[in-house]
Amino acid sequence: MGTDCSGSRPIDYAGAASSGQVGVAGVVRLRRSVLSRVIAIGLIAVAAGACARTERHPVPAALVSEAKVPITGATRFWGDEVPKDIIAFVRTHMPSVQRMAAGATMRNGRPHVEYLALSGGADDGAFGAGLLTGWSKRGDRPRFEVVTGVSAGALIAPYAYLGPRYDAQLAELWNNFDSSSVATPQVLAGLLGADALADSTPLRSLIAKHVDRRMLAEIAQEYRNGRLLLIGTTNLDAQRQVIWNMGEIAVAAGNDPEAAQLFRDVLLASASLPGIFPPVHVKVRIGDKVFEEMHVDGGPTRQVFLAPAQFSLKTFDKLYAKPPQRTIYVVRNGKIGPEYEAVQSNVLAISARSLFTLTKNQGMGDLNQIYATAVRDGAAFRLASIPTSFNVKSTKAFDPAYMRPLFEVGHRLGQSGNAWAHTPPEAVIMAQR
């Protein structure tokens, strides 16, 4: 499942607009950048005259750094902030890293740490789900010490974190998913001042169904065992990435229903494309006052991530008896590289295509940043993405006739072991110059 729109196929927005048929099946196709700009450009006149406004109590700018979610534990941190004392920061915000180091798997006399980073991609998330299940069948899928996810990747991440025993649920989900599982159109309300063009209650209900007490308890136990599950959202007020320590939230959920709801809200927020799907309002406290943060899709800040920006993995070497070997696996739920498409000669089609191109290149920047981290810190890098040879076309958002064959492609690649490139495409081009 997933509602991120960083997938590989833009909608014919101009045609939909001219026919008056812009619904979920259409607007969900827009990329993140398309949403923020096309709505701003194409609908600004309507929005400016909207008569309905939702009252909220945002955090005052001067107090943003003091806002805390009202549950126990260090549950989150800024994704763009590097503290002066990283080890002290880790002990506070990611205490399981010390347990990870103590229980590290040994290979050739050295600890080994394996990371999995899952990108967004809307219905292209079927690829990542298939890849994981095929990898399990191959028999050498790692027990990742760190799993990160954004948007569609965030919704796959708990299953990836819990391992092959959850493959059946993951496969069932992505092979039976359609647009009605995601949202209900409310285009007119959106144009008249509501906070979105669609109602994501179906997705909220689906998350609540799958993220049950059992799953939360198992995530909490894996976290106690020294593993990390990190999800990225965007704090829209602050224009900053927030990284959530989902294991810490899952531990709190054992005794606190609000923590369980926060866990689900974070997954929903990471998959909520702003403007298309409603933002998630997270209640926070500053002293004795309650405010609301507005969280949306993690993609506007980072489409895929490994750790907070500028973190050096070698910083953690001192926690281990010997410096560990590291392998970083990145799953890009989309195609990499340019895709030709003849663009209609009208302002909306041109804007949408241009902004889709911008978003795609921003995603490549995120991949290149992770690759640069791997090179700098001596880690092995592995990248999987939808093959360019996959040419099935979808006729609507979250089209089962598209997602099922895509799941199978991912499954075959995962089982074959041939899914992984050792560098991003741009790194290969640079090396050939």
N, C-alpha and C positions, 0 to 999 in steps of 0.2 A: 504494500500500500504506500501511498505518498502523494503529496499534492504540490511538490516543488515543480516549477516549470522551467528547469534548466535542461530539459530534454533536447532532442536533436531535430524536432520538426515544428516550425512555426505554423500557426493557423492562417488561413486566408481571411484576415481580419476585415480587410476592406470589403470583400464579398459578403461577409456575414453582416457587417454594419449596413451595407446598402439594402440588404434584404430584410433588415429588422429582426434577424434571428440570432442575436448575440446572447447565448445562454451559457451554462456551465460547460457544455460540450464544446463551445467555442472559446470562451475566455480562458479556460484552464490551459489552453495551448500557449498563451502568451508567456514569454520569458519574464524573469524578474525585472530586468531593466525595461522591457516593453510595458509592463504594468505601470511602473512608477512614472514613466514618461508619456506613454501613449494616452493613459487616462488623464494625466496632467495637461497634455496638449489637446487631445481630441474632445475631452468632456469638461474642460475647465469652466466653460460658460454655464453649463448646466449646474455644475457643483457650486459655482459661485452664487447661484440663485437658490440653492437648496434651503428649505425652510425647517428641516428637521436636524437637530443636533443632539449628540449624546453627551451628557454631562459626565465628566470624569475628574479625578483629583490627582493630577500628575505630580511626581516628585519635584519639588523646587530645585532649580538648577544648582544652587549652592549646596544642596544636601544629597546629591546623587550618590556620592561615595559612601554615605552613611546608611543607605536603605538596606534593610535586612528582611529576608523572608521569615515568617514567624514559625519556623520549625528548628529543631536542634540540629547541630552539625554545621560544618563549613561546606555549604552546598554549591557554591558558584564563585566565579571570579571573572574579571575582564579578560577577553582573549587577546587584547592588544597591549597589555601592560606587563612589563617584566620587572619584578621586584628586585631590590638591591641584594637581598639575601634570599636566593632561590631555595636553598635547602630549608631554611626556616619557613618559607612560604609553603613548600611541599609538605612539611610536617604538619602544618595547620590545615591546608586545603586539600591535600591528597595523601593522607596518612597511610593509605594502603600501599604506597610506593615502597615504604620501608619493609613491609611484609612481602612485597613482590621481590625485593632484593634478597631477603632472607631465604625465600623458597624457590629461587630461580632454578630453572632447568639447566643442567650442565651438559655441554657438548665439547668434546676434546679438551676437557679440563677447564673450560671457561663458561661462565653463565651466558645464557642466550635469551634475548627478549624479542618478541614478535608483536608488531603493531598492525592493526587493520583500520584503514580510513575509508569510509563510505561516503560518496558524494550524493548530492541530490540528483533528480532526473525525472520527476513525475512518473508516468507509466513505464519509463525506461528502467525504473527500479526493479522490474521483472528480471532484467539481466543479472543484477547483483544477487537477487534471491536464487536464481537458477544456478549461478556460479558457485555459491556456497553449498547448495545441496549436492551438486555434482562433485565438488571437491571432497565432501564428506564420503561420497561413494568411492572415490579414488583411494581413500584411506589415509591420506597424509595431511589433512587439514589441521593447522596448528590450533593449539589452545591459546589464543591470543592473550597476551598480558594486558594490552590496551586496545580498546575498540572505540572509535570515534564516528559520529554520524551527523549529517546535516540533511534536513528535509526528508526526501524519500529515504536517504541513507539513515536518517535518525530512526525511521520507523522499521528499518531492517535491523538496526544495530542491536536491540535487545536479544533477538534471535541468534545473531552472529555471536554475541557475547556468551550466551548460554550453551552454544555448541550444537552438535548434530542431533541431540535428543529433541530439539525443537524444529528440526528440518521438515517434518510432516506438516506442522502448523504453518511454517513459512511457505511451503509449496502450495498448500491448500489456499492460503490467503491470496497469493499472487496469481493463481490459476482460476480464481473465482471472483476477481475484483472487477468492478465496472464503475462508471461515473456516478451511478446512484448510491454507491458506497461512500462517496466522497462528500457531495454537497447537493443542495437544492437551489435552483436559480432564484434570485430575488433582484433581478436587474433593475426594475423600475424603482424599488426601494433604494438601491444603491445610488442611482442617479439623482434621487431626491434627498440625499443626505445621510443615508445609512452608512455603516462603516465598511461595507463590502457588497459586491455584486452577487454573492452566493452565500448561503447559509451552510456552515460546515458541521451542523449537528450530526449528520450521518457518520462523518469521520470521527467525531468525538465519541459517539456511541460505539463505533467499531474498536477504537482504542481501549475504551473502558471494558469491552467484552474480552479482549485478548490480554490486556495488562491486568491480570487478576491477582488475588492474594498469593497464589502459588508462584506466579512469575516473579512478583516483587520479593518474596521470601528467598527464592533461588538467586536472584540478582544480589540481594543483601549478603547471602552466604559466599558467593563468589568474590564479592568485594572484601569481605572479611578474610578471605583466603589470599588477598593481595593483588587483585586485578582491578582494572579501571574501565568504566563505561562513561564516556564523555559525549555530551550532546551540545551542539551550538545553536543559539538563537540570536536574533538581532533585537537589541533594545532600541526601538525606533526613536524614542525621545532623545536618547543619548547618541544615536548613530554609532553604536559600538557593539561588537560581538560579546556575548556572554557565554561562557562555557560552564555547563552544569555537571557536577559530579553526581551522576545518577545512582551510584552505589551508596553514597551517603544518604541520599533521599530515600532509597529503598530500605535502608536500615531504620531510618526514622519512621517509615510507613508501618513497621511492625506494631507500633503503639499509637500511631497518630494518623487518623483518616485524612487530615489535611495534607500530610506528606504524600500519601498515596495519590490524592487528587493532583498535587503539584507535579508528581512524576508524569502523570498522564497529560497535564497541561503543557509541560515542557515539550513533550513529543508533538502535541498538536500545534504548539507555537512554531516549532522548527519547520513544520510542514505548511504553514499558513502564509500563502503568497499575498502580500499586502495589497488591498484594494479588491482582489478577487475573493479572498477568504477573510473572515473577520480576524482581527488581532486577538491575542489572548491577553487579558488584563490580569497581571499578577499583583496580588496585594502584598505590600511591604510596610514595614513599620520603621518609623524614625522617632525614638523616644516613645511617647504614648500616643502618637498620631499615626493614622493609617492612610497610605497613599496607594496609587496604582501605577505600575509600570506597563508600558505597551510593548509586548513581544510579538515578533513576526518571524517569518522564514529566516533561517540562518544564512541563506545564500547571499543576500545583499551585502553582507560583510565578508564571508568566506564560504565558497561553495564546497570545499573539502578542507579538512585541517588535521594536523597531527598533534599539535600541542599549542600552547599560547605562543604568539608571535615572538620570534627571536630567541626562543628557548634553545639552549644547546643540550642535546641529549647527553653529552659527555659530563655535564654538570652532575649527573646522577651516578657517575662512575664510583664516587667515593662511598656510596651506600653498599657497594658490592665488594666481595673479597678480592675479586679480580675485575678489571674492566670488561664489561659484557660485549659479546657479539650481538648485533642487532639486525633484524630484517623488517623492512617497512613494506606492507602490501597496501596498495591504493586501488580501489574499485571506482572507476568513473562510469556512472550510469548514464552513458551517452556515447556518441561517436566523437572521436578526436580528429581534428583536421577539418578543412573546408569542405562544404557540401554544396554543390551547384544547384541553384534553383532560379528559374526565370522569374523576375519580380514584376508584378503589375505596376503600371505607370500611374500611381496615385499616391497621395501623401501618406495615407495610413499604411499601405503596403510597404512603401519605401522606408517609413519610420520604423515599422515593425522589423523589417529585415535588417536594417542598420543596427538596431538595438539588440536584436538577437545575435548579430555578429559580435557586437561589443561584449555581450554577456559570455559568449563562447570563449572569446579571447581572455576575459577575466578568469574564467575557469582554468584555462591553460596556465595563466599566471600562478594560480594556487598550486597546480601540479608541479610547476617549475620550482616554486618555493620549497615544497616538500622534498623534491629531488636535490635541491641545493643543500638542504639540511642533511640529507643522507650522505652526500659527498663530503661535506664539511666534517661530519661526525663519524665517518667511517662505517656507515650502515649500508647494508644491501638494500636496493630499491627494486620493487616489482610493481608493475602497473597493468591492470586489465581494463579493457573498454569494449564497447560494442563493435564488432568487426564491421569494416566498411562494406563487406559483402552482404550484410543483412539488409534486404531491400523490401521487406513486408511493409505495406502502408496501412496506417490506421484511418478509419473513417469518422472517428469520434474520440473524445477524451476517454482515456482508460478503456480502450477497446479490447475486449478479450481476444478477438481475432488477431490482434497485434501482439498482445502481451504473452499469450501462451506460446507462440513460436519463439518469441524473444527469450522467454524463460528456458525453453529447450535449448536454444543456442548457448545461453550461459551455462546450463547444466552440462552440455557436451564439452564445452571448453574447460569447465572445472574438473570434469572427470578425466579429460585427456592430459591435463597438466601443461597444455600449450597456450594458456591464457595470458602468460605474463611477459611483458616487455621489460627490459632492464633499464630503460631510460625513457623519458617523455620524447615525443617526436621532435620537438624543437631542439633538444639536446643533441640528437643525432645530426640534425641539419648543421648546428654550430660546429660539431666535431668534424664534419666533412669539408668545412670551408678552409 
